[in-house]
Amino acid sequence: MSKIPYVDATCIGCNICPNVAPHTFEMYETDDGLKSKVTDPHGDDKKAIQEAIDICPVMAIHWQEIEEKVNKK
């Protein structure tokens, strides 16, 4: 299993995560105002992504486990 960052609906658009990990997170406009989203789950190193997770004021960023697909022949 591999882990990638995920931003949930509790995001308040504080803009901290793209400042900490700018190659992973980006702000975008919604009907409820600015929110963050993951644009490249491997854009920054895991240390920077973890820092963004740790300092998120509403704990909206999480690691999400994904299954890696393996080509079998």
CHARMM internal coordinates of N, CA and C (Angstrom, degrees):
IC EDIT
DIST 1 N 1 CA 1.4558
DIST 1 CA 1 C 1.5223
ANGL 1 N 1 CA 1 C 109.30
DIST 1 C 2 N 1.3221
ANGL 1 CA 1 C 2 N 115.33
DIHE 1 N 1 CA 1 C 2 N 144.87
DIST 2 N 2 CA 1.4444
ANGL 1 C 2 N 2 CA 122.92
DIHE 1 CA 1 C 2 N 2 CA 177.61
DIST 2 CA 2 C 1.5258
ANGL 2 N 2 CA 2 C 107.60
DIHE 1 C 2 N 2 CA 2 C -119.31
DIST 2 C 3 N 1.3240
ANGL 2 CA 2 C 3 N 117.16
DIHE 2 N 2 CA 2 C 3 N 157.38
DIST 3 N 3 CA 1.4599
ANGL 2 C 3 N 3 CA 120.83
DIHE 2 CA 2 C 3 N 3 CA 179.70
DIST 3 CA 3 C 1.5207
ANGL 3 N 3 CA 3 C 109.82
DIHE 2 C 3 N 3 CA 3 C -119.35
DIST 3 C 4 N 1.3434
ANGL 3 CA 3 C 4 N 114.69
DIHE 3 N 3 CA 3 C 4 N 140.93
DIST 4 N 4 CA 1.4581
ANGL 3 C 4 N 4 CA 121.54
DIHE 3 CA 3 C 4 N 4 CA 174.36
DIST 4 CA 4 C 1.5325
ANGL 4 N 4 CA 4 C 108.02
DIHE 3 C 4 N 4 CA 4 C -131.04
DIST 4 C 5 N 1.3339
ANGL 4 CA 4 C 5 N 117.67
DIHE 4 N 4 CA 4 C 5 N 154.21
DIST 5 N 5 CA 1.4618
ANGL 4 C 5 N 5 CA 119.28
DIHE 4 CA 4 C 5 N 5 CA 177.96
DIST 5 CA 5 C 1.5236
ANGL 5 N 5 CA 5 C 111.03
DIHE 4 C 5 N 5 CA 5 C -75.37
DIST 5 C 6 N 1.3252
ANGL 5 CA 5 C 6 N 114.81
DIHE 5 N 5 CA 5 C 6 N 150.13
DIST 6 N 6 CA 1.4644
ANGL 5 C 6 N 6 CA 122.58
DIHE 5 CA 5 C 6 N 6 CA 179.90
DIST 6 CA 6 C 1.5182
ANGL 6 N 6 CA 6 C 107.97
DIHE 5 C 6 N 6 CA 6 C -140.23
DIST 6 C 7 N 1.3304
ANGL 6 CA 6 C 7 N 117.83
DIHE 6 N 6 CA 6 C 7 N 135.63
DIST 7 N 7 CA 1.4658
ANGL 6 C 7 N 7 CA 122.72
DIHE 6 CA 6 C 7 N 7 CA 176.33
DIST 7 CA 7 C 1.5234
ANGL 7 N 7 CA 7 C 107.92
DIHE 6 C 7 N 7 CA 7 C -105.92
DIST 7 C 8 N 1.3404
ANGL 7 CA 7 C 8 N 116.12
DIHE 7 N 7 CA 7 C 8 N 123.02
DIST 8 N 8 CA 1.4662
ANGL 7 C 8 N 8 CA 118.66
DIHE 7 CA 7 C 8 N 8 CA -178.17
DIST 8 CA 8 C 1.5332
ANGL 8 N 8 CA 8 C 111.47
DIHE 7 C 8 N 8 CA 8 C -92.07
DIST 8 C 9 N 1.3242
ANGL 8 CA 8 C 9 N 115.92
DIHE 8 N 8 CA 8 C 9 N -178.80
DIST 9 N 9 CA 1.4705
ANGL 8 C 9 N 9 CA 122.92
DIHE 8 CA 8 C 9 N 9 CA -172.96
DIST 9 CA 9 C 1.5242
ANGL 9 N 9 CA 9 C 113.60
DIHE 8 C 9 N 9 CA 9 C -69.38
DIST 9 C 10 N 1.3353
ANGL 9 CA 9 C 10 N 118.87
DIHE 9 N 9 CA 9 C 10 N -10.41
DIST 10 N 10 CA 1.4603
ANGL 9 C 10 N 10 CA 119.73
DIHE 9 CA 9 C 10 N 10 CA -179.47
DIST 10 CA 10 C 1.5277
ANGL 10 N 10 CA 10 C 113.04
DIHE 9 C 10 N 10 CA 10 C -80.20
DIST 10 C 11 N 1.3267
ANGL 10 CA 10 C 11 N 117.65
DIHE 10 N 10 CA 10 C 11 N -1.36
DIST 11 N 11 CA 1.4677
ANGL 10 C 11 N 11 CA 122.43
DIHE 10 CA 10 C 11 N 11 CA 178.78
DIST 11 CA 11 C 1.5286
ANGL 11 N 11 CA 11 C 110.20
DIHE 10 C 11 N 11 CA 11 C -53.52
DIST 11 C 12 N 1.3467
ANGL 11 CA 11 C 12 N 115.81
DIHE 11 N 11 CA 11 C 12 N 133.81
DIST 12 N 12 CA 1.4642
ANGL 11 C 12 N 12 CA 120.74
DIHE 11 CA 11 C 12 N 12 CA 179.52
DIST 12 CA 12 C 1.5298
ANGL 12 N 12 CA 12 C 112.47
DIHE 11 C 12 N 12 CA 12 C -105.27
DIST 12 C 13 N 1.3195
ANGL 12 CA 12 C 13 N 117.00
DIHE 12 N 12 CA 12 C 13 N 4.45
DIST 13 N 13 CA 1.4603
ANGL 12 C 13 N 13 CA 120.51
DIHE 12 CA 12 C 13 N 13 CA 176.74
DIST 13 CA 13 C 1.5136
ANGL 13 N 13 CA 13 C 114.01
DIHE 12 C 13 N 13 CA 13 C 70.51
DIST 13 C 14 N 1.3302
ANGL 13 CA 13 C 14 N 117.57
DIHE 13 N 13 CA 13 C 14 N 36.19
DIST 14 N 14 CA 1.4662
ANGL 13 C 14 N 14 CA 120.77
DIHE 13 CA 13 C 14 N 14 CA -176.31
DIST 14 CA 14 C 1.5294
ANGL 14 N 14 CA 14 C 113.01
DIHE 13 C 14 N 14 CA 14 C -74.83
DIST 14 C 15 N 1.3272
ANGL 14 CA 14 C 15 N 117.99
DIHE 14 N 14 CA 14 C 15 N -15.22
DIST 15 N 15 CA 1.4574
ANGL 14 C 15 N 15 CA 124.13
DIHE 14 CA 14 C 15 N 15 CA 176.28
DIST 15 CA 15 C 1.5355
ANGL 15 N 15 CA 15 C 114.10
DIHE 14 C 15 N 15 CA 15 C 75.12
DIST 15 C 16 N 1.3171
ANGL 15 CA 15 C 16 N 118.13
DIHE 15 N 15 CA 15 C 16 N 12.85
DIST 16 N 16 CA 1.4615
ANGL 15 C 16 N 16 CA 120.62
DIHE 15 CA 15 C 16 N 16 CA 179.73
DIST 16 CA 16 C 1.5243
ANGL 16 N 16 CA 16 C 110.76
DIHE 15 C 16 N 16 CA 16 C -73.24
DIST 16 C 17 N 1.3172
ANGL 16 CA 16 C 17 N 118.23
DIHE 16 N 16 CA 16 C 17 N -46.05
DIST 17 N 17 CA 1.4752
ANGL 16 C 17 N 17 CA 120.43
DIHE 16 CA 16 C 17 N 17 CA -173.94
DIST 17 CA 17 C 1.5261
ANGL 17 N 17 CA 17 C 112.97
DIHE 16 C 17 N 17 CA 17 C -61.66
DIST 17 C 18 N 1.3505
ANGL 17 CA 17 C 18 N 120.58
DIHE 17 N 17 CA 17 C 18 N -42.50
DIST 18 N 18 CA 1.4612
ANGL 17 C 18 N 18 CA 117.28
DIHE 17 CA 17 C 18 N 18 CA 177.32
DIST 18 CA 18 C 1.5309
ANGL 18 N 18 CA 18 C 113.05
DIHE 17 C 18 N 18 CA 18 C -69.41
DIST 18 C 19 N 1.3157
ANGL 18 CA 18 C 19 N 117.57
DIHE 18 N 18 CA 18 C 19 N -21.32
DIST 19 N 19 CA 1.4599
ANGL 18 C 19 N 19 CA 119.89
DIHE 18 CA 18 C 19 N 19 CA 175.11
DIST 19 CA 19 C 1.5291
ANGL 19 N 19 CA 19 C 111.19
DIHE 18 C 19 N 19 CA 19 C -74.10
DIST 19 C 20 N 1.3242
ANGL 19 CA 19 C 20 N 116.96
DIHE 19 N 19 CA 19 C 20 N -33.27
DIST 20 N 20 CA 1.4657
ANGL 19 C 20 N 20 CA 121.99
DIHE 19 CA 19 C 20 N 20 CA -179.34
DIST 20 CA 20 C 1.5280
ANGL 20 N 20 CA 20 C 111.38
DIHE 19 C 20 N 20 CA 20 C -84.08
DIST 20 C 21 N 1.3188
ANGL 20 CA 20 C 21 N 116.61
DIHE 20 N 20 CA 20 C 21 N -41.16
DIST 21 N 21 CA 1.4745
ANGL 20 C 21 N 21 CA 122.00
DIHE 20 CA 20 C 21 N 21 CA -177.55
DIST 21 CA 21 C 1.5336
ANGL 21 N 21 CA 21 C 109.06
DIHE 20 C 21 N 21 CA 21 C -132.99
DIST 21 C 22 N 1.3254
ANGL 21 CA 21 C 22 N 117.36
DIHE 21 N 21 CA 21 C 22 N 74.19
DIST 22 N 22 CA 1.4754
ANGL 21 C 22 N 22 CA 121.11
DIHE 21 CA 21 C 22 N 22 CA -171.47
DIST 22 CA 22 C 1.5238
ANGL 22 N 22 CA 22 C 115.34
DIHE 21 C 22 N 22 CA 22 C -69.43
DIST 22 C 23 N 1.3095
ANGL 22 CA 22 C 23 N 117.32
DIHE 22 N 22 CA 22 C 23 N -17.31
DIST 23 N 23 CA 1.4626
ANGL 22 C 23 N 23 CA 119.37
DIHE 22 CA 22 C 23 N 23 CA 179.35
DIST 23 CA 23 C 1.5299
ANGL 23 N 23 CA 23 C 111.92
DIHE 22 C 23 N 23 CA 23 C -91.06
DIST 23 C 24 N 1.3350
ANGL 23 CA 23 C 24 N 116.17
DIHE 23 N 23 CA 23 C 24 N -3.51
DIST 24 N 24 CA 1.4645
ANGL 23 C 24 N 24 CA 121.95
DIHE 23 CA 23 C 24 N 24 CA -179.72
DIST 24 CA 24 C 1.5245
ANGL 24 N 24 CA 24 C 111.72
DIHE 23 C 24 N 24 CA 24 C -109.88
DIST 24 C 25 N 1.3390
ANGL 24 CA 24 C 25 N 116.80
DIHE 24 N 24 CA 24 C 25 N -41.63
DIST 25 N 25 CA 1.4621
ANGL 24 C 25 N 25 CA 121.77
DIHE 24 CA 24 C 25 N 25 CA -173.96
DIST 25 CA 25 C 1.5245
ANGL 25 N 25 CA 25 C 111.49
DIHE 24 C 25 N 25 CA 25 C -113.24
DIST 25 C 26 N 1.3306
ANGL 25 CA 25 C 26 N 114.42
DIHE 25 N 25 CA 25 C 26 N 150.06
DIST 26 N 26 CA 1.4662
ANGL 25 C 26 N 26 CA 121.07
DIHE 25 CA 25 C 26 N 26 CA 179.04
DIST 26 CA 26 C 1.5214
ANGL 26 N 26 CA 26 C 108.04
DIHE 25 C 26 N 26 CA 26 C -145.44
DIST 26 C 27 N 1.3242
ANGL 26 CA 26 C 27 N 116.68
DIHE 26 N 26 CA 26 C 27 N 146.59
DIST 27 N 27 CA 1.4577
ANGL 26 C 27 N 27 CA 121.43
DIHE 26 CA 26 C 27 N 27 CA 176.07
DIST 27 CA 27 C 1.5307
ANGL 27 N 27 CA 27 C 108.98
DIHE 26 C 27 N 27 CA 27 C -88.94
DIST 27 C 28 N 1.3173
ANGL 27 CA 27 C 28 N 116.21
DIHE 27 N 27 CA 27 C 28 N 146.29
DIST 28 N 28 CA 1.4557
ANGL 27 C 28 N 28 CA 121.17
DIHE 27 CA 27 C 28 N 28 CA 176.56
DIST 28 CA 28 C 1.5196
ANGL 28 N 28 CA 28 C 109.25
DIHE 27 C 28 N 28 CA 28 C -145.14
DIST 28 C 29 N 1.3065
ANGL 28 CA 28 C 29 N 115.92
DIHE 28 N 28 CA 28 C 29 N 155.80
DIST 29 N 29 CA 1.4632
ANGL 28 C 29 N 29 CA 122.63
DIHE 28 CA 28 C 29 N 29 CA -176.58
DIST 29 CA 29 C 1.5249
ANGL 29 N 29 CA 29 C 110.38
DIHE 28 C 29 N 29 CA 29 C -86.19
DIST 29 C 30 N 1.3328
ANGL 29 CA 29 C 30 N 116.08
DIHE 29 N 29 CA 29 C 30 N 133.06
DIST 30 N 30 CA 1.4675
ANGL 29 C 30 N 30 CA 122.11
DIHE 29 CA 29 C 30 N 30 CA 174.31
DIST 30 CA 30 C 1.5296
ANGL 30 N 30 CA 30 C 107.78
DIHE 29 C 30 N 30 CA 30 C -125.49
DIST 30 C 31 N 1.3135
ANGL 30 CA 30 C 31 N 116.96
DIHE 30 N 30 CA 30 C 31 N 177.34
DIST 31 N 31 CA 1.4660
ANGL 30 C 31 N 31 CA 120.90
DIHE 30 CA 30 C 31 N 31 CA 175.82
DIST 31 CA 31 C 1.5265
ANGL 31 N 31 CA 31 C 110.64
DIHE 30 C 31 N 31 CA 31 C -64.19
DIST 31 C 32 N 1.3402
ANGL 31 CA 31 C 32 N 116.71
DIHE 31 N 31 CA 31 C 32 N -24.71
DIST 32 N 32 CA 1.4648
ANGL 31 C 32 N 32 CA 122.24
DIHE 31 CA 31 C 32 N 32 CA -179.38
DIST 32 CA 32 C 1.5279
ANGL 32 N 32 CA 32 C 112.64
DIHE 31 C 32 N 32 CA 32 C -95.81
DIST 32 C 33 N 1.3227
ANGL 32 CA 32 C 33 N 118.28
DIHE 32 N 32 CA 32 C 33 N 8.92
DIST 33 N 33 CA 1.4619
ANGL 32 C 33 N 33 CA 121.79
DIHE 32 CA 32 C 33 N 33 CA -178.39
DIST 33 CA 33 C 1.5191
ANGL 33 N 33 CA 33 C 111.29
DIHE 32 C 33 N 33 CA 33 C 106.20
DIST 33 C 34 N 1.3116
ANGL 33 CA 33 C 34 N 116.21
DIHE 33 N 33 CA 33 C 34 N -165.84
DIST 34 N 34 CA 1.4617
ANGL 33 C 34 N 34 CA 120.66
DIHE 33 CA 33 C 34 N 34 CA -178.27
DIST 34 CA 34 C 1.5248
ANGL 34 N 34 CA 34 C 111.50
DIHE 33 C 34 N 34 CA 34 C -71.38
DIST 34 C 35 N 1.3077
ANGL 34 CA 34 C 35 N 115.92
DIHE 34 N 34 CA 34 C 35 N 142.24
DIST 35 N 35 CA 1.4622
ANGL 34 C 35 N 35 CA 124.01
DIHE 34 CA 34 C 35 N 35 CA 175.69
DIST 35 CA 35 C 1.5190
ANGL 35 N 35 CA 35 C 107.48
DIHE 34 C 35 N 35 CA 35 C -138.33
DIST 35 C 36 N 1.3071
ANGL 35 CA 35 C 36 N 116.30
DIHE 35 N 35 CA 35 C 36 N 162.83
DIST 36 N 36 CA 1.4576
ANGL 35 C 36 N 36 CA 121.74
DIHE 35 CA 35 C 36 N 36 CA 176.47
DIST 36 CA 36 C 1.5230
ANGL 36 N 36 CA 36 C 109.32
DIHE 35 C 36 N 36 CA 36 C -101.56
DIST 36 C 37 N 1.3274
ANGL 36 CA 36 C 37 N 114.84
DIHE 36 N 36 CA 36 C 37 N 151.33
DIST 37 N 37 CA 1.4596
ANGL 36 C 37 N 37 CA 120.09
DIHE 36 CA 36 C 37 N 37 CA 173.89
DIST 37 CA 37 C 1.5232
ANGL 37 N 37 CA 37 C 108.47
DIHE 36 C 37 N 37 CA 37 C -144.14
DIST 37 C 38 N 1.3165
ANGL 37 CA 37 C 38 N 115.45
DIHE 37 N 37 CA 37 C 38 N 158.60
DIST 38 N 38 CA 1.4540
ANGL 37 C 38 N 38 CA 121.33
DIHE 37 CA 37 C 38 N 38 CA 176.40
DIST 38 CA 38 C 1.5234
ANGL 38 N 38 CA 38 C 107.42
DIHE 37 C 38 N 38 CA 38 C -86.37
DIST 38 C 39 N 1.3312
ANGL 38 CA 38 C 39 N 115.67
DIHE 38 N 38 CA 38 C 39 N 122.63
DIST 39 N 39 CA 1.4607
ANGL 38 C 39 N 39 CA 120.04
DIHE 38 CA 38 C 39 N 39 CA 178.58
DIST 39 CA 39 C 1.5219
ANGL 39 N 39 CA 39 C 111.49
DIHE 38 C 39 N 39 CA 39 C -100.91
DIST 39 C 40 N 1.3310
ANGL 39 CA 39 C 40 N 116.41
DIHE 39 N 39 CA 39 C 40 N -29.81
DIST 40 N 40 CA 1.4633
ANGL 39 C 40 N 40 CA 121.32
DIHE 39 CA 39 C 40 N 40 CA 177.16
DIST 40 CA 40 C 1.5263
ANGL 40 N 40 CA 40 C 107.31
DIHE 39 C 40 N 40 CA 40 C -148.18
DIST 40 C 41 N 1.3375
ANGL 40 CA 40 C 41 N 117.80
DIHE 40 N 40 CA 40 C 41 N 104.16
DIST 41 N 41 CA 1.4634
ANGL 40 C 41 N 41 CA 120.23
DIHE 40 CA 40 C 41 N 41 CA -175.76
DIST 41 CA 41 C 1.5235
ANGL 41 N 41 CA 41 C 114.31
DIHE 40 C 41 N 41 CA 41 C -63.56
DIST 41 C 42 N 1.3210
ANGL 41 CA 41 C 42 N 117.27
DIHE 41 N 41 CA 41 C 42 N -13.44
DIST 42 N 42 CA 1.4646
ANGL 41 C 42 N 42 CA 121.43
DIHE 41 CA 41 C 42 N 42 CA 179.20
DIST 42 CA 42 C 1.5323
ANGL 42 N 42 CA 42 C 111.02
DIHE 41 C 42 N 42 CA 42 C -118.19
DIST 42 C 43 N 1.3299
ANGL 42 CA 42 C 43 N 117.22
DIHE 42 N 42 CA 42 C 43 N 18.90
DIST 43 N 43 CA 1.4525
ANGL 42 C 43 N 43 CA 121.70
DIHE 42 CA 42 C 43 N 43 CA -175.57
DIST 43 CA 43 C 1.5178
ANGL 43 N 43 CA 43 C 114.33
DIHE 42 C 43 N 43 CA 43 C -68.75
DIST 43 C 44 N 1.3185
ANGL 43 CA 43 C 44 N 116.69
DIHE 43 N 43 CA 43 C 44 N -33.48
DIST 44 N 44 CA 1.4595
ANGL 43 C 44 N 44 CA 122.28
DIHE 43 CA 43 C 44 N 44 CA 177.81
DIST 44 CA 44 C 1.5188
ANGL 44 N 44 CA 44 C 108.42
DIHE 43 C 44 N 44 CA 44 C -121.52
DIST 44 C 45 N 1.3265
ANGL 44 CA 44 C 45 N 116.34
DIHE 44 N 44 CA 44 C 45 N 165.59
DIST 45 N 45 CA 1.4696
ANGL 44 C 45 N 45 CA 117.85
DIHE 44 CA 44 C 45 N 45 CA 178.85
DIST 45 CA 45 C 1.5244
ANGL 45 N 45 CA 45 C 110.03
DIHE 44 C 45 N 45 CA 45 C -71.73
DIST 45 C 46 N 1.3186
ANGL 45 CA 45 C 46 N 115.62
DIHE 45 N 45 CA 45 C 46 N 160.89
DIST 46 N 46 CA 1.4700
ANGL 45 C 46 N 46 CA 120.72
DIHE 45 CA 45 C 46 N 46 CA -175.03
DIST 46 CA 46 C 1.5187
ANGL 46 N 46 CA 46 C 112.31
DIHE 45 C 46 N 46 CA 46 C -60.71
DIST 46 C 47 N 1.3307
ANGL 46 CA 46 C 47 N 117.09
DIHE 46 N 46 CA 46 C 47 N -29.86
DIST 47 N 47 CA 1.4672
ANGL 46 C 47 N 47 CA 120.53
DIHE 46 CA 46 C 47 N 47 CA 179.21
DIST 47 CA 47 C 1.5313
ANGL 47 N 47 CA 47 C 110.73
DIHE 46 C 47 N 47 CA 47 C -64.05
DIST 47 C 48 N 1.3234
ANGL 47 CA 47 C 48 N 117.54
DIHE 47 N 47 CA 47 C 48 N -44.12
DIST 48 N 48 CA 1.4716
ANGL 47 C 48 N 48 CA 121.33
DIHE 47 CA 47 C 48 N 48 CA 178.82
DIST 48 CA 48 C 1.5260
ANGL 48 N 48 CA 48 C 110.91
DIHE 47 C 48 N 48 CA 48 C -66.67
DIST 48 C 49 N 1.3232
ANGL 48 CA 48 C 49 N 116.51
DIHE 48 N 48 CA 48 C 49 N -41.64
DIST 49 N 49 CA 1.4682
ANGL 48 C 49 N 49 CA 120.01
DIHE 48 CA 48 C 49 N 49 CA 178.73
DIST 49 CA 49 C 1.5286
ANGL 49 N 49 CA 49 C 110.12
DIHE 48 C 49 N 49 CA 49 C -64.11
DIST 49 C 50 N 1.3301
ANGL 49 CA 49 C 50 N 116.78
DIHE 49 N 49 CA 49 C 50 N -42.27
DIST 50 N 50 CA 1.4666
ANGL 49 C 50 N 50 CA 119.93
DIHE 49 CA 49 C 50 N 50 CA 178.89
DIST 50 CA 50 C 1.5244
ANGL 50 N 50 CA 50 C 110.74
DIHE 49 C 50 N 50 CA 50 C -64.17
DIST 50 C 51 N 1.3233
ANGL 50 CA 50 C 51 N 117.38
DIHE 50 N 50 CA 50 C 51 N -36.77
DIST 51 N 51 CA 1.4660
ANGL 50 C 51 N 51 CA 120.29
DIHE 50 CA 50 C 51 N 51 CA 176.67
DIST 51 CA 51 C 1.5286
ANGL 51 N 51 CA 51 C 110.44
DIHE 50 C 51 N 51 CA 51 C -61.74
DIST 51 C 52 N 1.3474
ANGL 51 CA 51 C 52 N 116.97
DIHE 51 N 51 CA 51 C 52 N -42.96
DIST 52 N 52 CA 1.4664
ANGL 51 C 52 N 52 CA 120.52
DIHE 51 CA 51 C 52 N 52 CA 177.50
DIST 52 CA 52 C 1.5283
ANGL 52 N 52 CA 52 C 110.71
DIHE 51 C 52 N 52 CA 52 C -61.76
DIST 52 C 53 N 1.3253
ANGL 52 CA 52 C 53 N 116.53
DIHE 52 N 52 CA 52 C 53 N -40.34
DIST 53 N 53 CA 1.4739
ANGL 52 C 53 N 53 CA 120.88
DIHE 52 CA 52 C 53 N 53 CA 177.22
DIST 53 CA 53 C 1.5196
ANGL 53 N 53 CA 53 C 110.03
DIHE 52 C 53 N 53 CA 53 C -62.35
DIST 53 C 54 N 1.3278
ANGL 53 CA 53 C 54 N 116.41
DIHE 53 N 53 CA 53 C 54 N -46.49
DIST 54 N 54 CA 1.4621
ANGL 53 C 54 N 54 CA 121.20
DIHE 53 CA 53 C 54 N 54 CA -175.53
DIST 54 CA 54 C 1.5250
ANGL 54 N 54 CA 54 C 113.41
DIHE 53 C 54 N 54 CA 54 C -66.68
DIST 54 C 55 N 1.3412
ANGL 54 CA 54 C 55 N 118.51
DIHE 54 N 54 CA 54 C 55 N -32.34
DIST 55 N 55 CA 1.4653
ANGL 54 C 55 N 55 CA 119.59
DIHE 54 CA 54 C 55 N 55 CA -176.49
DIST 55 CA 55 C 1.5273
ANGL 55 N 55 CA 55 C 113.92
DIHE 54 C 55 N 55 CA 55 C -98.53
DIST 55 C 56 N 1.3228
ANGL 55 CA 55 C 56 N 117.33
DIHE 55 N 55 CA 55 C 56 N 0.27
DIST 56 N 56 CA 1.4714
ANGL 55 C 56 N 56 CA 119.71
DIHE 55 CA 55 C 56 N 56 CA 176.75
DIST 56 CA 56 C 1.5338
ANGL 56 N 56 CA 56 C 108.78
DIHE 55 C 56 N 56 CA 56 C -60.46
DIST 56 C 57 N 1.3435
ANGL 56 CA 56 C 57 N 117.92
DIHE 56 N 56 CA 56 C 57 N 121.23
DIST 57 N 57 CA 1.4703
ANGL 56 C 57 N 57 CA 119.83
DIHE 56 CA 56 C 57 N 57 CA -174.72
DIST 57 CA 57 C 1.5266
ANGL 57 N 57 CA 57 C 114.72
DIHE 56 C 57 N 57 CA 57 C -68.13
DIST 57 C 58 N 1.3191
ANGL 57 CA 57 C 58 N 118.34
DIHE 57 N 57 CA 57 C 58 N -18.76
DIST 58 N 58 CA 1.4693
ANGL 57 C 58 N 58 CA 120.33
DIHE 57 CA 57 C 58 N 58 CA -179.94
DIST 58 CA 58 C 1.5325
ANGL 58 N 58 CA 58 C 112.15
DIHE 57 C 58 N 58 CA 58 C -117.49
DIST 58 C 59 N 1.3308
ANGL 58 CA 58 C 59 N 116.68
DIHE 58 N 58 CA 58 C 59 N 10.89
DIST 59 N 59 CA 1.4681
ANGL 58 C 59 N 59 CA 122.61
DIHE 58 CA 58 C 59 N 59 CA 178.29
DIST 59 CA 59 C 1.5326
ANGL 59 N 59 CA 59 C 111.72
DIHE 58 C 59 N 59 CA 59 C 53.86
DIST 59 C 60 N 1.3407
ANGL 59 CA 59 C 60 N 115.93
DIHE 59 N 59 CA 59 C 60 N 45.73
DIST 60 N 60 CA 1.4646
ANGL 59 C 60 N 60 CA 121.34
DIHE 59 CA 59 C 60 N 60 CA -177.41
DIST 60 CA 60 C 1.5282
ANGL 60 N 60 CA 60 C 113.26
DIHE 59 C 60 N 60 CA 60 C -89.25
DIST 60 C 61 N 1.3348
ANGL 60 CA 60 C 61 N 117.36
DIHE 60 N 60 CA 60 C 61 N -7.32
DIST 61 N 61 CA 1.4638
ANGL 60 C 61 N 61 CA 120.52
DIHE 60 CA 60 C 61 N 61 CA -177.36
DIST 61 CA 61 C 1.5141
ANGL 61 N 61 CA 61 C 108.89
DIHE 60 C 61 N 61 CA 61 C -109.51
DIST 61 C 62 N 1.3144
ANGL 61 CA 61 C 62 N 115.34
DIHE 61 N 61 CA 61 C 62 N 132.53
DIST 62 N 62 CA 1.4673
ANGL 61 C 62 N 62 CA 121.28
DIHE 61 CA 61 C 62 N 62 CA -177.30
DIST 62 CA 62 C 1.5221
ANGL 62 N 62 CA 62 C 109.56
DIHE 61 C 62 N 62 CA 62 C -136.36
DIST 62 C 63 N 1.3210
ANGL 62 CA 62 C 63 N 115.72
DIHE 62 N 62 CA 62 C 63 N 159.50
DIST 63 N 63 CA 1.4593
ANGL 62 C 63 N 63 CA 120.44
DIHE 62 CA 62 C 63 N 63 CA 167.77
DIST 63 CA 63 C 1.5127
ANGL 63 N 63 CA 63 C 107.36
DIHE 62 C 63 N 63 CA 63 C -84.42
DIST 63 C 64 N 1.2976
ANGL 63 CA 63 C 64 N 117.06
DIHE 63 N 63 CA 63 C 64 N 133.51
DIST 64 N 64 CA 1.4650
ANGL 63 C 64 N 64 CA 123.03
DIHE 63 CA 63 C 64 N 64 CA 178.85
DIST 64 CA 64 C 1.5333
ANGL 64 N 64 CA 64 C 107.60
DIHE 63 C 64 N 64 CA 64 C -117.73
DIST 64 C 65 N 1.3101
ANGL 64 CA 64 C 65 N 115.96
DIHE 64 N 64 CA 64 C 65 N 126.56
DIST 65 N 65 CA 1.4606
ANGL 64 C 65 N 65 CA 119.52
DIHE 64 CA 64 C 65 N 65 CA 178.70
DIST 65 CA 65 C 1.5218
ANGL 65 N 65 CA 65 C 110.46
DIHE 64 C 65 N 65 CA 65 C -78.82
DIST 65 C 66 N 1.3128
ANGL 65 CA 65 C 66 N 114.96
DIHE 65 N 65 CA 65 C 66 N 137.12
DIST 66 N 66 CA 1.4539
ANGL 65 C 66 N 66 CA 120.08
DIHE 65 CA 65 C 66 N 66 CA 176.66
DIST 66 CA 66 C 1.5151
ANGL 66 N 66 CA 66 C 108.38
DIHE 65 C 66 N 66 CA 66 C -128.73
DIST 66 C 67 N 1.2962
ANGL 66 CA 66 C 67 N 115.32
DIHE 66 N 66 CA 66 C 67 N 150.08
DIST 67 N 67 CA 1.4578
ANGL 66 C 67 N 67 CA 120.20
DIHE 66 CA 66 C 67 N 67 CA 175.76
DIST 67 CA 67 C 1.5110
ANGL 67 N 67 CA 67 C 108.55
DIHE 66 C 67 N 67 CA 67 C -84.78
DIST 67 C 68 N 1.3045
ANGL 67 CA 67 C 68 N 115.62
DIHE 67 N 67 CA 67 C 68 N 133.61
DIST 68 N 68 CA 1.4386
ANGL 67 C 68 N 68 CA 120.24
DIHE 67 CA 67 C 68 N 68 CA 176.70
DIST 68 CA 68 C 1.5096
ANGL 68 N 68 CA 68 C 107.94
DIHE 67 C 68 N 68 CA 68 C -87.08
DIST 68 C 69 N 1.3201
ANGL 68 CA 68 C 69 N 115.99
DIHE 68 N 68 CA 68 C 69 N 129.97
DIST 69 N 69 CA 1.4676
ANGL 68 C 69 N 69 CA 119.96
DIHE 68 CA 68 C 69 N 69 CA 179.56
DIST 69 CA 69 C 1.5283
ANGL 69 N 69 CA 69 C 108.77
DIHE 68 C 69 N 69 CA 69 C -81.53
DIST 69 C 70 N 1.2906
ANGL 69 CA 69 C 70 N 114.67
DIHE 69 N 69 CA 69 C 70 N 132.60
DIST 70 N 70 CA 1.4529
ANGL 69 C 70 N 70 CA 120.75
DIHE 69 CA 69 C 70 N 70 CA 179.91
DIST 70 CA 70 C 1.5227
ANGL 70 N 70 CA 70 C 107.73
DIHE 69 C 70 N 70 CA 70 C -115.85
DIST 70 C 71 N 1.3063
ANGL 70 CA 70 C 71 N 115.56
DIHE 70 N 70 CA 70 C 71 N 126.83
DIST 71 N 71 CA 1.4519
ANGL 70 C 71 N 71 CA 119.46
DIHE 70 CA 70 C 71 N 71 CA 177.03
DIST 71 CA 71 C 1.5142
ANGL 71 N 71 CA 71 C 109.53
DIHE 70 C 71 N 71 CA 71 C -78.00
DIST 71 C 72 N 1.3012
ANGL 71 CA 71 C 72 N 115.36
DIHE 71 N 71 CA 71 C 72 N 119.72
DIST 72 N 72 CA 1.4559
ANGL 71 C 72 N 72 CA 120.19
DIHE 71 CA 71 C 72 N 72 CA 177.76
DIST 72 CA 72 C 1.5266
ANGL 72 N 72 CA 72 C 108.79
DIHE 71 C 72 N 72 CA 72 C -108.42
DIST 72 C 73 N 1.3050
ANGL 72 CA 72 C 73 N 114.38
DIHE 72 N 72 CA 72 C 73 N 134.89
DIST 73 N 73 CA 1.4674
ANGL 72 C 73 N 73 CA 118.37
DIHE 72 CA 72 C 73 N 73 CA 179.87
DIST 73 CA 73 C 1.4973
ANGL 73 N 73 CA 73 C 109.98
DIHE 72 C 73 N 73 CA 73 C -115.88
END
COOR INIT
IC SEED 1 N 1 CA 1 C
IC BUILD
